[in-house]
Amino acid sequence: MASIFSKPSSKMFATACACCARIRHLRPCLAPGIGANTAVFSAVHILLIQPFPYVHPEQLLIVSEVLPKLSGDDVGVAAGEYLDYRNRNHSFAQVAAYQNDGCNLTGGGPPLRISANRATASLFPLLGVRPIVGRTFADEEARQGADAVVVISHDLWQRHYGGDLGILGKIIKLDEKPYTVIGVMPASFRFPSDSLLRPTQLSTPLLC
């Protein structure tokens, strides 16, 4: 699980499954020849040229745990630990979390197996990123029994739904469960743990 903390002068961030510094999450598998050159250029562009798509990215930190006796590096934090961070925090302005996942997407096009995550409602405000269409999660949508909602990436919106502005309110199925689309993120947005070649395509509320 990923946890995020911040105080007036800094924000602290922790991820769920891939809990480590953002740049270390960008681990492309380079193919030989032209493919390798393209991948290298893309990595350099993202890491050195393109700014992080967050407000004051220099203030963001990722919180993780290591288990040296079990050869566990960057194992994230457990749900209970995140709740402790959130409920007992007196030093940081904000705390958030997300957990990487994958799912089968059906509805509105051919079925796809895509990268996804579950995020707390506080994640997007902490990163300072707003959707270009619709909205992100409300606090009540991250509770048991709430309506199932989803925020999708710009890439998925364009590639799978043709940039349809009527995407808001549409029902899609994730692992056969219906979700209502409530927002589309900017093309520049990516999660700190996103891989260069397999970015997160959608996000659902993390119930906690």
Stockholm file with secondary structure:
# STOCKHOLM 1.0

chainA/1-208         MASIFSKPSSKMFATACACCARIRHLRPCLAPGIGANTAVFSAVHILLIQPFPYVHPEQLLIVSEVLPKLSGDDVGVAAGEYLDYRNRNHSFAQVAAYQNDGCNLTGGGPPLRISANRATASLFPLLGVRPIVGRTFADEEARQGADAVVVISHDLWQRHYGGDLGILGKIIKLDEKPYTVIGVMPASFRFPSDSLLRPTQLSTPLLC
#=GR chainA/1-208 SS CCCEEEETTEEEECCSTTCSCHHHHCCCCCCSTHHHHHHHHHHHIIIIISCCSSSSGGGEEECCCCBGGGTBCSCCCCHHHHHHHHHHCCSCSCCCCEEEEEEEEESSSSCEEEEEEEECTTHHHHHTCCCSEECCCCGGGGSTTCCCEEEECHHHHHHHHTTCGGGTTCEEEETTEEEEEEEECCTTCCCTTCCSSSCCCEEEECCC
#=GC SS_cons         CCCEEEETTEEEECCSTTCSCHHHHCCCCCCSTHHHHHHHHHHHIIIIISCCSSSSGGGEEECCCCBGGGTBCSCCCCHHHHHHHHHHCCSCSCCCCEEEEEEEEESSSSCEEEEEEEECTTHHHHHTCCCSEECCCCGGGGSTTCCCEEEECHHHHHHHHTTCGGGTTCEEEETTEEEEEEEECCTTCCCTTCCSSSCCCEEEECCC
//
